[in-house]
């Protein structure tokens, strides 16, 4: 019984440490964290949107090119103009 309690305490301690470490990393790198979260959300949103809208099958290469263009355009549109003007159209 004591062994289970010790393991539970170790697990709780490990989770608390991981949580605090993540929290510290986010606090130390807010811009990077925001950009990573935005990029992941945009990519997931584009994928879900593509799956919901697509009614006819397309060749995989054209689907990937179109998806890549959508993600690129979404990221480009979220950047300041001073940065975005250096990206290809």
Beta strands, then each sheet from edge to edge (+ up, - down):
end
